[in-house]
């Protein structure tokens, strides 16, 4: 689960700021993060990643890749 863009209230417009990202599968472990927001998601094991890495990570957790990484 992720947002597609940040829209800080102070800017009242789309921005470059990070958006929260959460991945759930049989292979993920619960980390006890109590909320879904920028700060708590950044504390999880995924941390901060580039959008270009999200699809590869999701496909890996879905069992759609024979190998993850180079």
mmCIF file as gemmi writes it, N, C-alpha and C atoms, coordinates in Angstrom:
data_model
loop_
_atom_site.group_PDB
_atom_site.id
_atom_site.type_symbol
_atom_site.label_atom_id
_atom_site.label_alt_id
_atom_site.label_comp_id
_atom_site.label_asym_id
_atom_site.label_entity_id
_atom_site.label_seq_id
_atom_site.pdbx_PDB_ins_code
_atom_site.Cartn_x
_atom_site.Cartn_y
_atom_site.Cartn_z
_atom_site.occupancy
_atom_site.B_iso_or_equiv
_atom_site.pdbx_formal_charge
_atom_site.auth_seq_id
_atom_site.auth_asym_id
_atom_site.pdbx_PDB_model_num
ATOM 1 N N . UNK Axp A 1 ? 0.849 -1.141 0 1 0 ? 1 A 1
ATOM 2 C CA . UNK Axp A 1 ? 0 0 0 1 0 ? 1 A 1
ATOM 3 C C . UNK Axp A 1 ? 0.909 1.221 0 1 0 ? 1 A 1
ATOM 4 N N . UNK Axp A 2 ? 0.607 2.181 -0.83 1 0 ? 2 A 1
ATOM 5 C CA . UNK Axp A 2 ? 1.402 3.411 -0.874 1 0 ? 2 A 1
ATOM 6 C C . UNK Axp A 2 ? 0.578 4.531 -1.483 1 0 ? 2 A 1
ATOM 7 N N . UNK Axp A 3 ? 0.927 5.73 -1.142 1 0 ? 3 A 1
ATOM 8 C CA . UNK Axp A 3 ? 0.335 6.88 -1.803 1 0 ? 3 A 1
ATOM 9 C C . UNK Axp A 3 ? 1.081 7.131 -3.107 1 0 ? 3 A 1
ATOM 10 N N . UNK Axp A 4 ? 0.49 7.876 -3.999 1 0 ? 4 A 1
ATOM 11 C CA . UNK Axp A 4 ? 1.173 8.141 -5.267 1 0 ? 4 A 1
ATOM 12 C C . UNK Axp A 4 ? 1.96 9.442 -5.238 1 0 ? 4 A 1
ATOM 13 N N . UNK Axp A 5 ? 1.682 10.293 -4.261 1 0 ? 5 A 1
ATOM 14 C CA . UNK Axp A 5 ? 2.432 11.539 -4.134 1 0 ? 5 A 1
ATOM 15 C C . UNK Axp A 5 ? 2.13 12.168 -2.773 1 0 ? 5 A 1
ATOM 16 N N . UNK Axp A 6 ? 3.031 13.016 -2.333 1 0 ? 6 A 1
ATOM 17 C CA . UNK Axp A 6 ? 2.815 13.764 -1.096 1 0 ? 6 A 1
ATOM 18 C C . UNK Axp A 6 ? 2.138 15.087 -1.426 1 0 ? 6 A 1
ATOM 19 N N . UNK Axp A 7 ? 1.26 15.518 -0.542 1 0 ? 7 A 1
ATOM 20 C CA . UNK Axp A 7 ? 0.601 16.807 -0.684 1 0 ? 7 A 1
ATOM 21 C C . UNK Axp A 7 ? 0.596 17.488 0.682 1 0 ? 7 A 1
ATOM 22 N N . UNK Axp A 8 ? 1.72 18.064 1.08 1 0 ? 8 A 1
ATOM 23 C CA . UNK Axp A 8 ? 1.766 18.721 2.388 1 0 ? 8 A 1
ATOM 24 C C . UNK Axp A 8 ? 0.763 19.867 2.475 1 0 ? 8 A 1
ATOM 25 N N . UNK Axp A 9 ? 0.055 19.946 3.594 1 0 ? 9 A 1
ATOM 26 C CA . UNK Axp A 9 ? -0.957 20.991 3.772 1 0 ? 9 A 1
ATOM 27 C C . UNK Axp A 9 ? -0.352 22.387 3.666 1 0 ? 9 A 1
ATOM 28 N N . UNK Axp A 10 ? 0.86 22.538 4.168 1 0 ? 10 A 1
ATOM 29 C CA . UNK Axp A 10 ? 1.493 23.858 4.143 1 0 ? 10 A 1
ATOM 30 C C . UNK Axp A 10 ? 1.777 24.333 2.713 1 0 ? 10 A 1
ATOM 31 N N . UNK Axp A 11 ? 1.976 23.375 1.778 1 0 ? 11 A 1
ATOM 32 C CA . UNK Axp A 11 ? 2.246 23.731 0.382 1 0 ? 11 A 1
ATOM 33 C C . UNK Axp A 11 ? 0.969 23.79 -0.448 1 0 ? 11 A 1
ATOM 34 N N . UNK Axp A 12 ? -0.059 23.049 -0.034 1 0 ? 12 A 1
ATOM 35 C CA . UNK Axp A 12 ? -1.321 22.954 -0.773 1 0 ? 12 A 1
ATOM 36 C C . UNK Axp A 12 ? -1.09 22.554 -2.23 1 0 ? 12 A 1
ATOM 37 N N . UNK Axp A 13 ? -0.095 21.69 -2.446 1 0 ? 13 A 1
ATOM 38 C CA . UNK Axp A 13 ? 0.232 21.215 -3.792 1 0 ? 13 A 1
ATOM 39 C C . UNK Axp A 13 ? 1.029 19.923 -3.67 1 0 ? 13 A 1
ATOM 40 N N . UNK Axp A 14 ? 1.141 19.192 -4.762 1 0 ? 14 A 1
ATOM 41 C CA . UNK Axp A 14 ? 1.958 17.976 -4.775 1 0 ? 14 A 1
ATOM 42 C C . UNK Axp A 14 ? 3.415 18.355 -4.541 1 0 ? 14 A 1
ATOM 43 N N . UNK Axp A 15 ? 4.167 17.428 -3.929 1 0 ? 15 A 1
ATOM 44 C CA . UNK Axp A 15 ? 5.568 17.731 -3.639 1 0 ? 15 A 1
ATOM 45 C C . UNK Axp A 15 ? 6.445 16.509 -3.861 1 0 ? 15 A 1
ATOM 46 N N . UNK Axp A 16 ? 7.714 16.676 -3.625 1 0 ? 16 A 1
ATOM 47 C CA . UNK Axp A 16 ? 8.736 15.644 -3.786 1 0 ? 16 A 1
ATOM 48 C C . UNK Axp A 16 ? 8.923 14.815 -2.514 1 0 ? 16 A 1
ATOM 49 N N . UNK Axp A 17 ? 8.211 15.101 -1.463 1 0 ? 17 A 1
ATOM 50 C CA . UNK Axp A 17 ? 8.408 14.43 -0.183 1 0 ? 17 A 1
ATOM 51 C C . UNK Axp A 17 ? 8.064 12.94 -0.269 1 0 ? 17 A 1
ATOM 52 N N . UNK Axp A 18 ? 8.686 12.125 0.57 1 0 ? 18 A 1
ATOM 53 C CA . UNK Axp A 18 ? 8.411 10.681 0.555 1 0 ? 18 A 1
ATOM 54 C C . UNK Axp A 18 ? 6.963 10.374 0.918 1 0 ? 18 A 1
ATOM 55 N N . UNK Axp A 19 ? 6.469 9.258 0.42 1 0 ? 19 A 1
ATOM 56 C CA . UNK Axp A 19 ? 5.133 8.782 0.787 1 0 ? 19 A 1
ATOM 57 C C . UNK Axp A 19 ? 5.291 7.459 1.539 1 0 ? 19 A 1
ATOM 58 N N . UNK Axp A 20 ? 4.374 7.145 2.445 1 0 ? 20 A 1
ATOM 59 C CA . UNK Axp A 20 ? 4.488 5.884 3.178 1 0 ? 20 A 1
ATOM 60 C C . UNK Axp A 20 ? 4.283 4.694 2.253 1 0 ? 20 A 1
ATOM 61 N N . UNK Axp A 21 ? 4.935 3.587 2.586 1 0 ? 21 A 1
ATOM 62 C CA . UNK Axp A 21 ? 4.854 2.361 1.787 1 0 ? 21 A 1
ATOM 63 C C . UNK Axp A 21 ? 4.752 1.179 2.738 1 0 ? 21 A 1
ATOM 64 N N . UNK Axp A 22 ? 3.81 0.283 2.46 1 0 ? 22 A 1
ATOM 65 C CA . UNK Axp A 22 ? 3.65 -0.909 3.274 1 0 ? 22 A 1
ATOM 66 C C . UNK Axp A 22 ? 3.455 -2.097 2.348 1 0 ? 22 A 1
ATOM 67 N N . UNK Axp A 23 ? 4.108 -3.207 2.662 1 0 ? 23 A 1
ATOM 68 C CA . UNK Axp A 23 ? 4 -4.429 1.877 1 0 ? 23 A 1
ATOM 69 C C . UNK Axp A 23 ? 3.579 -5.551 2.814 1 0 ? 23 A 1
ATOM 70 N N . UNK Axp A 24 ? 2.558 -6.316 2.413 1 0 ? 24 A 1
ATOM 71 C CA . UNK Axp A 24 ? 2.1 -7.449 3.221 1 0 ? 24 A 1
ATOM 72 C C . UNK Axp A 24 ? 2.088 -8.694 2.351 1 0 ? 24 A 1
ATOM 73 N N . UNK Axp A 25 ? 2.693 -9.759 2.833 1 0 ? 25 A 1
ATOM 74 C CA . UNK Axp A 25 ? 2.661 -11.051 2.142 1 0 ? 25 A 1
ATOM 75 C C . UNK Axp A 25 ? 2.899 -12.15 3.169 1 0 ? 25 A 1
ATOM 76 N N . UNK Axp A 26 ? 2.877 -13.389 2.717 1 0 ? 26 A 1
ATOM 77 C CA . UNK Axp A 26 ? 3.177 -14.512 3.605 1 0 ? 26 A 1
ATOM 78 C C . UNK Axp A 26 ? 4.62 -14.447 4.095 1 0 ? 26 A 1
ATOM 79 N N . UNK Axp A 27 ? 5.466 -13.739 3.366 1 0 ? 27 A 1
ATOM 80 C CA . UNK Axp A 27 ? 6.891 -13.669 3.69 1 0 ? 27 A 1
ATOM 81 C C . UNK Axp A 27 ? 7.269 -12.478 4.569 1 0 ? 27 A 1
ATOM 82 N N . UNK Axp A 28 ? 6.344 -11.548 4.777 1 0 ? 28 A 1
ATOM 83 C CA . UNK Axp A 28 ? 6.665 -10.406 5.635 1 0 ? 28 A 1
ATOM 84 C C . UNK Axp A 28 ? 6.405 -10.775 7.084 1 0 ? 28 A 1
ATOM 85 N N . UNK Axp A 29 ? 7.081 -10.087 7.952 1 0 ? 29 A 1
ATOM 86 C CA . UNK Axp A 29 ? 6.86 -10.322 9.378 1 0 ? 29 A 1
ATOM 87 C C . UNK Axp A 29 ? 6.231 -9.077 9.984 1 0 ? 29 A 1
ATOM 88 N N . UNK Axp A 30 ? 5.347 -9.272 10.893 1 0 ? 30 A 1
ATOM 89 C CA . UNK Axp A 30 ? 4.742 -8.126 11.559 1 0 ? 30 A 1
ATOM 90 C C . UNK Axp A 30 ? 5.783 -7.401 12.393 1 0 ? 30 A 1
ATOM 91 N N . UNK Axp A 31 ? 5.778 -6.096 12.325 1 0 ? 31 A 1
ATOM 92 C CA . UNK Axp A 31 ? 6.785 -5.325 13.049 1 0 ? 31 A 1
ATOM 93 C C . UNK Axp A 31 ? 6.175 -4.466 14.141 1 0 ? 31 A 1
ATOM 94 N N . UNK Axp A 32 ? 4.878 -4.598 14.355 1 0 ? 32 A 1
ATOM 95 C CA . UNK Axp A 32 ? 4.238 -3.846 15.423 1 0 ? 32 A 1
ATOM 96 C C . UNK Axp A 32 ? 4.141 -2.357 15.175 1 0 ? 32 A 1
ATOM 97 N N . UNK Axp A 33 ? 4.183 -1.933 13.929 1 0 ? 33 A 1
ATOM 98 C CA . UNK Axp A 33 ? 4.041 -0.511 13.611 1 0 ? 33 A 1
ATOM 99 C C . UNK Axp A 33 ? 2.565 -0.156 13.79 1 0 ? 33 A 1
ATOM 100 N N . UNK Axp A 34 ? 2.244 0.78 14.697 1 0 ? 34 A 1
ATOM 101 C CA . UNK Axp A 34 ? 0.85 1.019 15.073 1 0 ? 34 A 1
ATOM 102 C C . UNK Axp A 34 ? 0.021 1.837 14.084 1 0 ? 34 A 1
ATOM 103 N N . UNK Axp A 35 ? 0.663 2.562 13.183 1 0 ? 35 A 1
ATOM 104 C CA . UNK Axp A 35 ? -0.069 3.44 12.258 1 0 ? 35 A 1
ATOM 105 C C . UNK Axp A 35 ? 0.557 3.375 10.87 1 0 ? 35 A 1
ATOM 106 N N . UNK Axp A 36 ? -0.204 3.828 9.874 1 0 ? 36 A 1
ATOM 107 C CA . UNK Axp A 36 ? 0.304 3.919 8.506 1 0 ? 36 A 1
ATOM 108 C C . UNK Axp A 36 ? 0.51 5.392 8.187 1 0 ? 36 A 1
ATOM 109 N N . UNK Axp A 37 ? 1.74 5.863 8.351 1 0 ? 37 A 1
ATOM 110 C CA . UNK Axp A 37 ? 2.079 7.236 7.993 1 0 ? 37 A 1
ATOM 111 C C . UNK Axp A 37 ? 3.571 7.306 7.681 1 0 ? 37 A 1
ATOM 112 N N . UNK Axp A 38 ? 4.046 8.466 7.295 1 0 ? 38 A 1
ATOM 113 C CA . UNK Axp A 38 ? 5.43 8.607 6.858 1 0 ? 38 A 1
ATOM 114 C C . UNK Axp A 38 ? 6.427 8.183 7.938 1 0 ? 38 A 1
ATOM 115 N N . UNK Axp A 39 ? 6.219 8.631 9.138 1 0 ? 39 A 1
ATOM 116 C CA . UNK Axp A 39 ? 7.197 8.351 10.202 1 0 ? 39 A 1
ATOM 117 C C . UNK Axp A 39 ? 7.218 6.882 10.598 1 0 ? 39 A 1
ATOM 118 N N . UNK Axp A 40 ? 6.045 6.278 10.803 1 0 ? 40 A 1
ATOM 119 C CA . UNK Axp A 40 ? 6.037 4.88 11.242 1 0 ? 40 A 1
ATOM 120 C C . UNK Axp A 40 ? 6.482 3.938 10.131 1 0 ? 40 A 1
ATOM 121 N N . UNK Axp A 41 ? 6.129 4.221 8.889 1 0 ? 41 A 1
ATOM 122 C CA . UNK Axp A 41 ? 6.576 3.363 7.787 1 0 ? 41 A 1
ATOM 123 C C . UNK Axp A 41 ? 8.092 3.435 7.615 1 0 ? 41 A 1
ATOM 124 N N . UNK Axp A 42 ? 8.675 4.59 7.84 1 0 ? 42 A 1
ATOM 125 C CA . UNK Axp A 42 ? 10.128 4.731 7.729 1 0 ? 42 A 1
ATOM 126 C C . UNK Axp A 42 ? 10.855 3.927 8.798 1 0 ? 42 A 1
ATOM 127 N N . UNK Axp A 43 ? 10.175 3.594 9.888 1 0 ? 43 A 1
ATOM 128 C CA . UNK Axp A 43 ? 10.779 2.808 10.965 1 0 ? 43 A 1
ATOM 129 C C . UNK Axp A 43 ? 10.755 1.31 10.672 1 0 ? 43 A 1
ATOM 130 N N . UNK Axp A 44 ? 9.97 0.885 9.692 1 0 ? 44 A 1
ATOM 131 C CA . UNK Axp A 44 ? 9.892 -0.535 9.351 1 0 ? 44 A 1
ATOM 132 C C . UNK Axp A 44 ? 11.139 -1.013 8.633 1 0 ? 44 A 1
ATOM 133 N N . UNK Axp A 45 ? 11.2 -2.3 8.327 1 0 ? 45 A 1
ATOM 134 C CA . UNK Axp A 45 ? 12.409 -2.881 7.727 1 0 ? 45 A 1
ATOM 135 C C . UNK Axp A 45 ? 12.648 -2.415 6.296 1 0 ? 45 A 1
ATOM 136 N N . UNK Axp A 46 ? 11.604 -1.985 5.589 1 0 ? 46 A 1
ATOM 137 C CA . UNK Axp A 46 ? 11.795 -1.48 4.224 1 0 ? 46 A 1
ATOM 138 C C . UNK Axp A 46 ? 12.474 -0.118 4.277 1 0 ? 46 A 1
ATOM 139 N N . UNK Axp A 47 ? 12.156 0.676 5.267 1 0 ? 47 A 1
ATOM 140 C CA . UNK Axp A 47 ? 12.771 1.998 5.401 1 0 ? 47 A 1
ATOM 141 C C . UNK Axp A 47 ? 12.346 2.914 4.27 1 0 ? 47 A 1
ATOM 142 N N . UNK Axp A 48 ? 13.29 3.583 3.669 1 0 ? 48 A 1
ATOM 143 C CA . UNK Axp A 48 ? 13.025 4.497 2.563 1 0 ? 48 A 1
ATOM 144 C C . UNK Axp A 48 ? 13.609 3.889 1.289 1 0 ? 48 A 1
ATOM 145 N N . UNK Axp A 49 ? 12.759 3.661 0.297 1 0 ? 49 A 1
ATOM 146 C CA . UNK Axp A 49 ? 13.221 3.073 -0.96 1 0 ? 49 A 1
ATOM 147 C C . UNK Axp A 49 ? 12.751 3.92 -2.13 1 0 ? 49 A 1
ATOM 148 N N . UNK Axp A 50 ? 13.395 3.743 -3.264 1 0 ? 50 A 1
ATOM 149 C CA . UNK Axp A 50 ? 13.008 4.449 -4.486 1 0 ? 50 A 1
ATOM 150 C C . UNK Axp A 50 ? 11.794 3.777 -5.108 1 0 ? 50 A 1
ATOM 151 N N . UNK Axp A 51 ? 10.971 4.555 -5.767 1 0 ? 51 A 1
ATOM 152 C CA . UNK Axp A 51 ? 9.784 4.008 -6.426 1 0 ? 51 A 1
ATOM 153 C C . UNK Axp A 51 ? 10.155 2.939 -7.448 1 0 ? 51 A 1
ATOM 154 N N . UNK Axp A 52 ? 11.329 3.058 -8.059 1 0 ? 52 A 1
ATOM 155 C CA . UNK Axp A 52 ? 11.756 2.074 -9.058 1 0 ? 52 A 1
ATOM 156 C C . UNK Axp A 52 ? 12.012 0.703 -8.448 1 0 ? 52 A 1
ATOM 157 N N . UNK Axp A 53 ? 12.154 0.612 -7.132 1 0 ? 53 A 1
ATOM 158 C CA . UNK Axp A 53 ? 12.399 -0.662 -6.463 1 0 ? 53 A 1
ATOM 159 C C . UNK Axp A 53 ? 11.118 -1.342 -5.978 1 0 ? 53 A 1
ATOM 160 N N . UNK Axp A 54 ? 10.02 -0.629 -5.945 1 0 ? 54 A 1
ATOM 161 C CA . UNK Axp A 54 ? 8.782 -1.148 -5.364 1 0 ? 54 A 1
ATOM 162 C C . UNK Axp A 54 ? 8.241 -2.351 -6.125 1 0 ? 54 A 1
ATOM 163 N N . UNK Axp A 55 ? 8.165 -2.301 -7.446 1 0 ? 55 A 1
ATOM 164 C CA . UNK Axp A 55 ? 7.586 -3.4 -8.218 1 0 ? 55 A 1
ATOM 165 C C . UNK Axp A 55 ? 8.41 -4.675 -8.07 1 0 ? 55 A 1
ATOM 166 N N . UNK Axp A 56 ? 9.722 -4.556 -8.101 1 0 ? 56 A 1
ATOM 167 C CA . UNK Axp A 56 ? 10.585 -5.722 -7.933 1 0 ? 56 A 1
ATOM 168 C C . UNK Axp A 56 ? 10.387 -6.356 -6.552 1 0 ? 56 A 1
ATOM 169 N N . UNK Axp A 57 ? 10.288 -5.541 -5.538 1 0 ? 57 A 1
ATOM 170 C CA . UNK Axp A 57 ? 10.062 -6.036 -4.183 1 0 ? 57 A 1
ATOM 171 C C . UNK Axp A 57 ? 8.69 -6.705 -4.069 1 0 ? 57 A 1
ATOM 172 N N . UNK Axp A 58 ? 7.665 -6.105 -4.651 1 0 ? 58 A 1
ATOM 173 C CA . UNK Axp A 58 ? 6.318 -6.68 -4.612 1 0 ? 58 A 1
ATOM 174 C C . UNK Axp A 58 ? 6.26 -8.006 -5.366 1 0 ? 58 A 1
ATOM 175 N N . UNK Axp A 59 ? 6.88 -8.07 -6.54 1 0 ? 59 A 1
ATOM 176 C CA . UNK Axp A 59 ? 6.885 -9.318 -7.316 1 0 ? 59 A 1
ATOM 177 C C . UNK Axp A 59 ? 7.645 -10.417 -6.583 1 0 ? 59 A 1
ATOM 178 N N . UNK Axp A 60 ? 8.706 -10.06 -5.899 1 0 ? 60 A 1
ATOM 179 C CA . UNK Axp A 60 ? 9.47 -11.031 -5.131 1 0 ? 60 A 1
ATOM 180 C C . UNK Axp A 60 ? 8.617 -11.62 -4.007 1 0 ? 60 A 1
ATOM 181 N N . UNK Axp A 61 ? 7.926 -10.779 -3.279 1 0 ? 61 A 1
ATOM 182 C CA . UNK Axp A 61 ? 7.07 -11.247 -2.188 1 0 ? 61 A 1
ATOM 183 C C . UNK Axp A 61 ? 5.859 -12.021 -2.692 1 0 ? 61 A 1
ATOM 184 N N . UNK Axp A 62 ? 5.469 -11.808 -3.923 1 0 ? 62 A 1
ATOM 185 C CA . UNK Axp A 62 ? 4.349 -12.55 -4.51 1 0 ? 62 A 1
ATOM 186 C C . UNK Axp A 62 ? 4.799 -13.892 -5.084 1 0 ? 62 A 1
ATOM 187 N N . UNK Axp A 63 ? 6.103 -14.175 -5.022 1 0 ? 63 A 1
ATOM 188 C CA . UNK Axp A 63 ? 6.619 -15.439 -5.548 1 0 ? 63 A 1
ATOM 189 C C . UNK Axp A 63 ? 6.692 -15.483 -7.06 1 0 ? 63 A 1
ATOM 190 N N . UNK Axp A 64 ? 6.776 -14.332 -7.694 1 0 ? 64 A 1
ATOM 191 C CA . UNK Axp A 64 ? 6.792 -14.254 -9.155 1 0 ? 64 A 1
ATOM 192 C C . UNK Axp A 64 ? 8.196 -14.167 -9.744 1 0 ? 64 A 1
ATOM 193 N N . UNK Axp A 65 ? 9.234 -14.186 -8.908 1 0 ? 65 A 1
ATOM 194 C CA . UNK Axp A 65 ? 10.607 -14.114 -9.394 1 0 ? 65 A 1
ATOM 195 C C . UNK Axp A 65 ? 11.356 -15.377 -9.001 1 0 ? 65 A 1
ATOM 196 N N . UNK Axp A 66 ? 12.199 -15.865 -9.89 1 0 ? 66 A 1
ATOM 197 C CA . UNK Axp A 66 ? 13.04 -17.004 -9.547 1 0 ? 66 A 1
ATOM 198 C C . UNK Axp A 66 ? 14.198 -16.565 -8.664 1 0 ? 66 A 1
ATOM 199 N N . UNK Axp A 67 ? 14.63 -15.318 -8.851 1 0 ? 67 A 1
ATOM 200 C CA . UNK Axp A 67 ? 15.786 -14.797 -8.124 1 0 ? 67 A 1
ATOM 201 C C . UNK Axp A 67 ? 15.565 -13.316 -7.866 1 0 ? 67 A 1
ATOM 202 N N . UNK Axp A 68 ? 15.948 -12.856 -6.692 1 0 ? 68 A 1
ATOM 203 C CA . UNK Axp A 68 ? 15.862 -11.432 -6.377 1 0 ? 68 A 1
ATOM 204 C C . UNK Axp A 68 ? 17.276 -10.876 -6.325 1 0 ? 68 A 1
ATOM 205 N N . UNK Axp A 69 ? 17.542 -9.829 -7.047 1 0 ? 69 A 1
ATOM 206 C CA . UNK Axp A 69 ? 18.865 -9.203 -7.053 1 0 ? 69 A 1
ATOM 207 C C . UNK Axp A 69 ? 19.714 -9.672 -8.217 1 0 ? 69 A 1
ATOM 208 N N . UNK Axp A 70 ? 20.933 -9.122 -8.308 1 0 ? 70 A 1
ATOM 209 C CA . UNK Axp A 70 ? 21.81 -9.438 -9.448 1 0 ? 70 A 1
ATOM 210 C C . UNK Axp A 70 ? 22.314 -10.866 -9.437 1 0 ? 70 A 1
